[in-house]
């Protein structure tokens, strides 16, 4: 397994380069519908909640959240993918890598569907700390990860941290005091790898934190 190009970085340059190069094909592959986890996530949010999306891809989940009345700030680490999402949404999409997140107590929710799975495993607790700093007290965070237990690259060179449930719980615990709402293991698809194990986690920042 090839490690991220610089150990300890919060993003993997080779993965971002892949998405920059393949943006049209990647975005076109995401037209099959919103995440299966989006509807229950939105049901847990207050009306008009301000939502930060990490790794918005082509913008389909952001579009659904906007249609539901939420104030969404979509972001993506790939400039080319962000440009595609911006065309779809008709609003600015911030180009931001995970380590550039510096907002503090700004959002009611942080949605990270199939995005934080690219964070180098050793950097995940620090990135999660930034995610929870960005949440208001009582704010909600969702993320989904390809599972497996061993970090690896897929056949097109993208890095995945591939946590198992124990490792994922440790990463969230190391990021600070959190209220885990649910952890679900399931079988899901992928852009290149077909179907395999995934983990979905929903966590709330404590109201007194």
Long-range contacts (C-beta under 8 A, 24 or more apart in sequence): 1-150, 1-151, 1-152, 1-153, 2-153, 2-159, 3-120, 3-151, 4-120, 4-159, 7-120, 7-122, 8-120, 8-122, 8-123, 9-99, 9-120, 9-123, 10-97, 10-98, 10-99, 10-119, 10-120, 10-123, 10-126, 10-127, 11-77, 11-97, 11-98, 11-99, 11-118, 11-119, 11-120, 12-118, 12-120, 12-158, 12-159, 14-153, 14-157, 14-158, 14-159, 15-118, 15-157, 15-158, 15-159, 16-77, 16-78, 16-97, 18-156, 18-157, 18-158, 19-77, 19-78, 19-80, 19-81, 20-78, 20-79, 20-80, 20-81, 21-80, 22-156, 23-78, 23-80, 23-81, 23-83, 23-84, 24-84, 26-57, 26-58, 26-81, 26-191, 27-57, 27-58, 27-81, 27-84, 27-85, 28-58, 29-191, 30-57, 30-58, 30-60, 31-58, 31-60, 33-60, 34-60, 34-61, 34-64, 35-61, 35-113, 35-114, 35-144, 37-113, 37-142, 37-144, 37-200, 37-202, 38-64, 38-65, 38-111, 38-113, 41-109, 41-111, 41-140, 41-142, 41-202, 42-68, 42-70, 44-140, 44-181, 44-202, 45-70, 45-108, 45-109, 45-140, 46-108, 49-108, 49-109, 50-106, 50-107, 50-108, 50-109, 51-107, 51-108, 51-109, 51-110, 51-111, 52-103, 52-106, 52-107, 52-109, 52-110, 52-111, 52-134, 53-110, 53-111, 53-112, 54-98, 54-101, 54-110, 54-111, 54-112, 54-115, 54-116, 54-131, 55-112, 55-113, 55-114, 55-115, 55-116, 55-118, 56-81, 56-82, 56-85, 56-93, 57-81, 57-85, 57-114, 57-115, 58-84, 58-85, 58-88, 59-84, 59-85, 59-86, 59-88, 59-89, 59-93, 60-88, 61-111, 61-113, 62-89, 63-88, 63-89, 65-111, 73-107, 77-118, 98-127, 98-130, 99-123, 99-127, 99-130, 101-127, 101-130, 101-131, 101-134, 102-130, 103-133, 103-134, 104-133, 104-134, 105-133, 105-134, 105-135, 105-136, 105-137, 106-134, 106-136, 107-134, 107-135, 107-136, 107-139, 108-135, 108-136, 108-139, 108-140, 109-135, 109-139, 109-140, 109-141, 109-142, 110-134, 110-135, 110-139, 110-140, 110-141, 110-142, 111-141, 111-142, 112-141, 112-142, 112-143, 112-144, 113-142, 113-143, 113-144, 114-144, 114-145, 114-146, 115-143, 116-143, 116-145, 116-161, 117-143, 117-144, 117-145, 117-146, 117-160, 117-161, 117-162, 118-158, 118-159, 118-160, 118-161, 119-161, 120-151, 120-159, 120-161, 121-151, 121-161, 121-163, 121-167, 121-171, 124-161, 124-163, 124-171, 125-171, 125-172, 125-174, 125-175, 126-175, 128-171, 128-172, 128-174, 128-175, 129-175, 129-176, 131-175, 132-175, 132-176, 132-178, 132-205, 132-209, 135-205, 136-205, 137-205, 137-206, 137-207, 137-208, 137-209, 138-204, 138-205, 138-206, 138-207, 139-204, 139-205, 140-181, 140-202, 140-203, 140-204, 140-205, 141-202, 141-203, 141-204, 141-205, 142-200, 142-201, 142-202, 142-203, 143-200, 143-201, 144-188, 144-198, 144-199, 144-200, 144-201, 145-198, 145-199, 145-200, 145-201, 146-188, 146-190, 146-193, 146-196, 146-197, 146-198, 147-185, 147-196, 147-197, 147-198, 147-199, 148-196, 148-197, 154-190, 154-192, 154-193, 155-192, 155-193, 156-192, 158-192, 163-199, 164-199, 165-199, 168-199, 168-201, 172-201, 172-203, 176-209, 177-206, 177-209, 178-203, 178-204, 178-205, 178-206, 179-203, 179-204, 179-205, 179-206
